[in-house]
Amino acid sequence: MRCGAMIRRTAGPGWCRRTSIGSGSASDRTCVALTAIERARGGYQLRVSWDLLDTERFERRIAEGHQARRAGDEQLARRLLASGLSYWRGVPFGSLPGPALAVRREYLTEYRLVALEDRIELDLRYGDPAAIVPEIRLLRAGYPARERFTAHLMYALWRCGRQAEAVDAYGETRRRLVRDLGVEPGTALRDLYCKILRATRGGTRRSDRASGGWGRRFRRQRPIRWRSAACRRR
């Protein structure tokens, strides 16, 4: 009874007017949620439209971004991905227990990482690579086994004329993968490393459009046996 009385007072008439501070604010969303509380058998239940949930908006906008990219509109895809990622707030569902939510949490986390990788790839192609280097470094530190973040960092540094740092980033990732997992970097990362070495030795750097296709290789790479002298033979 004490809990029920508290809920009724919180979600009672006039509560929204007292707490709302602006359209789209966190308190607005809380107000909508609490006024959707209904009495149910054994307690209370929350009825909220799916389009009011940040998780639904996040997934929908990211899906629209991927669709725009498949259609060839990369500028629109870049904006949609950035918009979808703006809905992300910490860990999905907080610390709520249950196996179903654990699976959902893992799915959303992976979905976000893929969207981040795609958005950064488009930012590097159409934006300023130097401006995004700090963000890539943070993501790479948080997810050291995701080779696309290393590739993003290598490419951004290369575009900024920091070839030595780009090569060093590859070496650091390779050492970590061999030490911790016993595997070599994938084909796409090795190919980018070789391209940077060849371009550095030749004294040239390719334009965004000419070298932007490296990112697509991460989605369709085939495992091959690593040979230490592969770059020298190409």
Residue pairs with C-beta under 8 A, 6 or more apart in sequence:
4 44
7 34
7 37
7 44
10 34
11 34
11 35
11 37
15 31
15 34
15 35
16 31
16 35
19 27
19 30
19 31
20 27
20 28
20 31
21 27
21 28
22 28
29 52
32 48
32 52
33 46
33 48
33 52
36 46
36 47
36 48
37 44
37 45
37 46
37 47
38 44
38 45
38 46
38 47
50 56
51 57
54 87
54 88
54 89
55 87
55 92
55 108
57 84
57 87
58 84
58 85
58 87
58 88
58 108
58 112
59 84
59 108
59 111
60 84
61 80
61 81
61 83
61 84
61 87
62 80
62 81
62 84
62 85
62 111
62 112
62 115
64 80
64 84
65 76
65 77
65 78
65 79
65 80
65 81
65 83
65 84
65 115
65 118
65 119
66 77
66 81
66 115
66 118
68 74
68 76
68 77
68 80
69 77
69 118
69 122
74 122
74 125
74 126
75 126
77 118
77 122
78 119
78 122
78 123
78 126
81 115
81 118
81 119
81 122
82 119
84 115
85 112
85 115
85 116
85 119
88 112
91 105
92 104
92 105
92 108
92 109
93 101
93 104
93 105
113 143
113 146
116 139
117 146
117 148
117 149
117 152
117 218
120 132
120 135
120 136
120 139
120 149
120 152
121 148
121 152
121 212
121 215
123 132
124 132
124 152
124 155
124 156
124 159
124 208
124 212
125 208
125 209
125 212
126 208
129 155
129 156
129 157
129 159
129 160
130 156
130 160
132 152
132 156
133 153
133 156
133 157
133 160
136 149
136 152
136 153
136 156
137 153
139 146
139 149
140 146
140 149
140 150
140 152
140 153
140 169
143 149
144 173
144 176
145 177
145 180
145 181
147 173
147 185
147 186
147 188
147 189
147 218
148 215
148 218
150 169
150 170
150 173
150 185
150 189
151 188
151 189
151 192
151 214
151 215
151 218
153 166
153 169
154 166
154 167
154 169
154 170
154 189
154 192
154 193
154 196
155 166
155 192
155 211
155 214
157 163
157 165
157 166
157 169
158 166
158 196
158 199
158 205
159 205
159 208
161 205
163 196
163 199
163 200
166 196
167 193
167 196
167 197
167 200
170 185
170 189
170 192
170 193
170 196
173 185
173 189
174 184
174 185
177 183
177 184
177 185
178 184
184 190
184 226
185 193
186 218
186 221
186 223
187 217
187 221
187 222
187 223
187 224
188 214
188 217
188 218
188 221
190 226
190 230
190 231
191 214
191 217
192 214
193 231
194 230
194 231
194 234
195 206
195 211
195 214
197 231
198 231
198 234
199 205
199 206
227 233
